[in-house]
Amino acid sequence: MNYITFPTAQAAVEKIAQEFVLYSQLDRPVHISLSGGSTPKLLFKTLATPPFNTKVRWENLHFWWGDDRMVVPSDPESNYGEVQKLLFDHIRIPVENIHRIRGEENPDQELARFSAELTACVPNLEFDWIILGMGSDGHTASLFPHQTNFADENVALIAKHPESGQIRISKSAKLIEQAKRITYLVTGSAKAEILKQIKTTPAEQLPYPAARIRAKNGITEWYLDADAAKLL
Ligand SMILES: O=C1O[C@H](COP(=O)(O)O)[C@@H](O)[C@H](O)[C@H]1O
């Protein structure tokens, strides 16, 4: 596995932001999946400010989410709502490039609609880049330890947060693993211990979806800050 440690979280997200510039210069639509939770907020703020806000050719990038919570976009728990507030409100991007999970809808109907949109829009269901986070329990997207079916053939699924019971829609492990590139962005010392376990233990012996999900035919890499990497 490819672990890349940056001195700070800011340095890690600036590397990702530079790659947004490069992807946006490709002469085709590029499909990128964003992570939710607290970690990527620094990335969204960085992308919304110079030089990235104008250097990225936003019209060439299509944005998706690994998961979202079934709440309205104005709810602070909404992964899409946070990106809208921190990034989309500050740049010029065509509305048709934003492929959000509609958290305000009925979960079963939204699962069907979102699955159809994925199938229709993403060539061969192969994302160019999936950026993931990792919870301190080892979950990624809304794929939680002890409740993830890694063989699920569906592109997306309904998940329930094991503690709060919050309902979510998540990409499936199999869909994520079809990506050309997967980057786990993990920062902060609260994730240091679990990262050490992931680095030192064979993935199949661990219950953590973040340890097991990797690009089957592409690149999998971990972008860490020094605090997260301190036990590696
Ligand atoms: O619940 C979630 O958690 C993970 C990690 O979140 P963080 O707050 O520890 O950064 C995130 O990747 C996922 O998208 C989100 O829904």
The ligand as a Gaussian input file, in Angstrom:
#p B3LYP/6-31G(d) Opt

LIG

0 1
 O      -19.509000       9.307000       8.344000
 C      -18.598000       9.635000       7.643000
 O      -17.320000       9.514000       8.126000
 C      -16.210000       9.349000       7.284000
 C      -15.040000       9.927000       8.057000
 O      -15.425000      11.194000       8.583000
 P      -14.472000      12.127000       9.439000
 O      -15.429000      13.115000      10.094000
 O      -13.747000      11.285000      10.434000
 O      -13.577000      12.828000       8.472000
 C      -16.444000       9.991000       5.937000
 O      -15.442000       9.579000       5.048000
 C      -17.808000       9.676000       5.372000
 O      -17.983000      10.252000       4.090000
 C      -18.811000      10.209000       6.299000
 O      -20.131000      10.112000       5.845000

